[in-house]
Amino acid sequence: MKDKLRFALVGTGPWAKAHARALQQTEGIELVAVAGSKDQQKLEAFAGDFKVPGFLGVAAMLEKCRPDVLDLACSPRFRLEGIKLAHEYGIKGVNVEKPLALTCREGLEIERFCVENQIKLTVNHQKKFMPGWREAAELIAQGELGKIEFIYATCQGDMFEQGTHLIDMALFFNQYAQPCWTAGLAAQMGKIPKKGLTAYDCTLFETLLENGVRCLFEVGGNARNLFEKQGKYTRFFVDVYGEKGRLRVALNHGLQIDYYDHRAPMRIPGSWPEHYQEGLIRHFQAVRRYACDKSEHISCLKNSMVSFKILMGLVQSSLTRQCCYYREKLQTELIDKILV
């Protein structure tokens, strides 16, 4: 493994800054450059803050710096193009912010392109690396709850913001079992906090996984709220029901397991503002190992596509008023009519 893996960053917004901070705090990683698209002044300020060269344009940055990994922490409209640029310059590792894609066509094309060109893609679902969440997955895998029977997950962010995290976390707790079908409804298409983008704000859907576990999701402004004093984007929790007890992990309340027998509850504290940076650093540590062929990454393309297809299945089911069965191909053109 190289002493330091060279990362180049695309994006100059608030979340790109979080990526830059995490990259510079991760052992074995060197942030070598940042690229922006239009705002020269903003780019120069960003580059100055992190003491790296700044480039207006991704191709110019890749030509000059030749990084090992490209990190796309920019508009989700620049996913497929960014991945293709990475391939053009011989870069085999690409990390992207969620969502993986904004349309069904683009998500499936990303999958095809990365598989055919052996690109190691990871999606930045860093919650699974935060305290409480990572321990929850370990305890479930060790059989602490016995056989898993049902998962309930809810958040108040919209479908493409927090909804992507919610689906991914439910699958993370269930070893990314493949879906059999998704059935649901979606309503209130509106703007999301990224300029020019829209998503459903109110969704309710259920997915049956191949191992027999059912997952029920509520996403959006009308979703269940147990934490009224928290902000919209931290009202986020997952309940996992097993033979021996129920596990709940919430974004600002950590992990708690309530057992069905005489045992006292188990609790592990966790907090988004205190631990999201730790989650990012752990995510990038895993990206480094994955890029150097040392281990798999839990947010690899294969796993991330399971989450993405459930999201697209929700849209298809809502439009057709029928179950989306994954043994059949997704109705890409129908789905993208509402998403584009």
Helices and strands as residue ranges (DSSP letters): E 5-10, H 14-25, E 29-36, H 40-50, E 54-56, H 58-65, E 69-72, H 80-88, E 93-96, H 104-117, E 120-123, G 126-129, H 133-141, E 148-155, H 162-172, E 179-191, E 198-209, E 214-220, G 232-234, E 236-242, E 245-250, E 254-259, E 266-268, H 272-291, H 301-320, E 324-325, H 332-339
